[in-house]
């Protein structure tokens, strides 16, 4: 006897006892499907982007050309824990930024 026939037989027995198993399964199908779609379309890609950003921030080194969230573009001159010193412009003005303020490499 296959698993399908056992499940069908259990379902028929439940229907005879007045338990609407098919209705419960159908009503749970749409929410489960929506949760699955949300996970693969929204949550999973967001986690992937967060992981890539975290790896990029951990791999910063002196001499990298970076862009900040505010649009400042410069070269890293020093790194201390969570602070990054960036040289900006022709006169090499130094600006201190938090590591999390770095948007990406240039």
N, C-alpha and C positions, 0 to 999 in steps of 0.2 A: 504494500500500500504506500503510495507516495505521500509526501508532505502536503501537497495540494488537496488530495482527497480527504486527508485527516482534518485539515483546516475547514474544508467545505462541510464535512460531517459535523464538526463542532459548531459551525455557524448555523446549520440547520437545527441542531439541538437547542441552540440558544434562541433561535427565532421561535421555535415551538414553545419554549418556556416564557416567551414574551419579552426577551431581551433583544433590542434592535441593534445587533452588532454591525450590520452593513451601514446603517445610518451614522453610527459613531465613527466608523472608519472613513466614510465619505466626508463627514464634517471636520475631521482632523486632517484630511489630505491637503486642503488648500492652505491652511496656516503653516503646515510643515513645508510645503512647496515654497511659500513666500519667504520663510526663514532661510531656506536653502539658497534662494535667488539673492536675497540681501547679503548673505555671507559671501557668495562668490562674486557679486557685482560691486559691493561696497566695502565690506570689512576686510576681506583678504587683500585687495590691492592697497588699501590704506596702510595696513600693517607692513606690507612690502616696502612702500615708500618710506615709512618711519624707520625701518631697519636700514635701508640704504643711506638715509640722512645721518643716522647714528654712526654708521661705519665711516662715512665721509668725514664727519667731525672728529672722530677718533684718529683718522689718518692724516690730519693737518700737520704740516711741518713748515719750518722757516723757509721762506723763499717762494712759497706757493702764492699765486695770484688768485685772489678771492673777491667775491661780491657779497655785500651784506644784504640783509633784508630791506634796508632803507635805500639801497641802490648805490652805496659807496663801493668803489672798486679800488683795490690796492694790493700791496704785497705784504705778506706776513713777515715781521721783523723779529718778533719774540712771542713765545707761548709760555704762559704760567697757568697751571691748573685749568680754571674755567675762563681765563682772560687771555685775549689775543691782541697783540699790538700790531696795527696795520699802518704801513707807510702809504700816504696818499698824495697825489699831485707831484708837480715838478720840483717843489721845494722840500719834498719828503716829510711832510707834516705827519706826526705820529698820532694815531687815534687808538684808544683802547676800547675793545668791544668784548662782549661776552661771547663765548664759543658758540652758544646757541643762536647768536645773531648772524652767523655766517650762513648765507643762502646756498652758495655753491662755489666750485672752482671755476676759474676763467681760463 
